[in-house]
Amino acid sequence: MKIASIVALVSLTSTASAWSTSTSRRELLSNVAKGAAFGVAGASIVSPADALEMCPPKANNCVRTKWSPPAGTSKEDSIKQLRDALNAYPLAGQADVDGGGWAIAEDDLAGAGTARIEYKSSGKGNFAKFFNGGKPFVDDLKLEVADSGVVEVKSQSRVGDSDFGVNKKRTDYIANTLKGYGWSV
C-alpha cells in the first residue's frame, strides 16, 4: 500500500469515526481506493453535511434525503425556516404517526448546523405491547445544515426493521412545510 493511501486511510478512519459508528473497514478501504486518485487532500475532506450515515441496505425503517432552500438563501435563513417547519409539526402527531409526541434532544443548528429530534409512537396497541413492552417506539430525526443551507436528513427507528412508513410520513410532512417556503424536497 502506498504511503499516500495509508495516510488517506488514517485520515478517513478518524473522520469517519467522528461522524459515524457504522462505517465498515470495507467502506473505508473502498473510500481510500476512490480517494487515492485525488490524492491525500481529496480523500480526507469531509464536510459535516455529508457526514450523516446512509440507511442500511434494504432498511424498511429508515429514510435518508436532502432538502434544498431556494437559491440565494443564507444558512441562517435556512435554519430559521427549518426551525419553523419543525415547530409546525403537531405535538400530538399526524396521520397516525408520533402519537407519543416529540422533543428536541440535541440542538446545535446555530453552531455546527446539527440537530436531533426524538419522535415517539403512542405505545398503544398489540405491537407496542408485544415488541416493546408497552413502551413507545422511538425514532430519531437527524439534521445537518451545510453552509449552502442544504439540509441532510435521516429519520430512523431505533428498534425493529420495519416502521410501517412512519419515518417517510414524518419527513414528508416536514418537507411539505418547507415546500411552502419554496424549498426543493
N, C-alpha and C positions, 0 to 999 in steps of 0.2 A: 504494500500500500504506500502511495506517495506521501511525503510529508504534508503537502497541502491537503490531501484527503483526510489525514489523521487530525490535523488542526481543525478542518471543517467538521469532522465527526465530533470532536470535543466541543466545538462551538455549538453545533446543533443539539448535542446532548444537553448541554447546560441551558440553552434557550428553550428546548422542548420541555425540560423538566420544570422550568419556571412557569410554564403555561399549561401543561397537560400532564396528567398522570397516566394517560392511556397510550402514549406513544411507544410502539414496539421497537425492538432492535432492528427488525426487518425494515420498518418505515424509516428509521434513522439512516440505515445504510443506503436505502433507496434514495433518500434526500441527498446524502453525500454524493452519490453517483451522479445525480442530476445537477447538484451544485458545483461539482468539480469542473464542469465545463465553463462555469462562470468565474472560477477562482474562489479563494477562501472568502473574500469580502462578500461576494454574491451569495455564498452558501450560508453565511452567518447572519444575514439581515432578515429579521422577522419583526413586522410591526404588530403592536398589540391587537389591532383589529383583525389580523389574520391568525390570531392565537387560539380562538375557540376551537376545541376539538370537534372533529366530524362525528356524525351519528354513526354508531356501529353498523356494519353491513347488515342489511335486511331487518333493521330495527323497526318494530311496529309501535314504539313508544317514544319516538324522538323526531323532532323537526329541526332542521338547520336551514336558515335562509338569510337573506340580506335585504335591508330596506335602504333606499337612497332618497335623500331630500332633493328638492328642486335645485337646479344649478344655481350657484352663487350663494347658497345658504351657508352661513358660518357654522362652525362646530357648536358654538354657544346657542345659536338659534335652533339647530338640530336637537340639541339636548333639551331645550325648553319645550319644543313640540313633542319630543319623545315622552317627557315627563307628563305633559298634558294628556297624551294618549294613554299612558299607563294609569294615570289617576282617573281617567274616564271609564276604566274597566269596572264593572259593578262589583262591589264587595261581596254581594250575595251570589256572584257568578252569573253565567249566561248560558242559554241553550243546554241546560243540564250539565254544566261544567262548573267546577270550583265552588260547589255549594258550601264548602267549609271556610270560604274566604281566602284572602291572600295578604301577604305582608312583605315589605321590602326588607330583605335580610342583609344586603350589603349595598351601599350606595357611594360610589366614588366617581359618578359621572362627571362632576366638575373637575376632578383631578385626573385620574388615569383614564377616564371615559368608560368605566365599567360599572355594572350593577347586577344584582341577582335578586330575583323575586321568588318567593315560595308560594305556590298555589296548593290549596287542599281541597280534596273532594269532600263530600259530606260525611263519608264514613258510614252511610246508611246502606242497607240492603245486604243481600246474601254474599256478594263478592267481598265487601269490606269485612264482614264477619268471618268469612271462611279464610280469605287470603291474608288479611292484615290485622286479625284480632279485633275487629270492630273499630280500629283507628282509621282516621282519614288517610288516604293515599296522598303523598306529597310529590309535586312536580317542581322542578327548578327552571326558571326562565333566566338565561344568562344573556347579557347585552354588552357589546363593546362598540364604542363610538370612535371611529377613526378621525384624524384631523380634517378629513374631507367632509365629515358629517355622516358618512355612510355607517349604518348600524349593522353589525354582525349579530345574528340571533340564533340561540339554541334553546329549545324547550324540550325537556326530557323527564320522564317518570323515574323516580328513584327505585321503585320496586316493580318487578314483573317484566314481561316482554311485550305486552300489548296494552294500549291505553284507550281503545275504542274510539280513537280520533280526537281525544281530549286536547292534546297539545296542538294539533292543527287548528281546531276550533278557536283556541285561545289566541294563537299567533295571528290567525285570520281576523279576529275581532280587533286586535290592536292595529294590525296593518290597515284595515278599513278605516279606522280613525285617522291614521297618518295619510291615507289617500285624500282625505278631506283637506289636508294641508298641501296637497299637490305632490306627495311622495310617490316614487315608483316602488312597488312592492311585489 
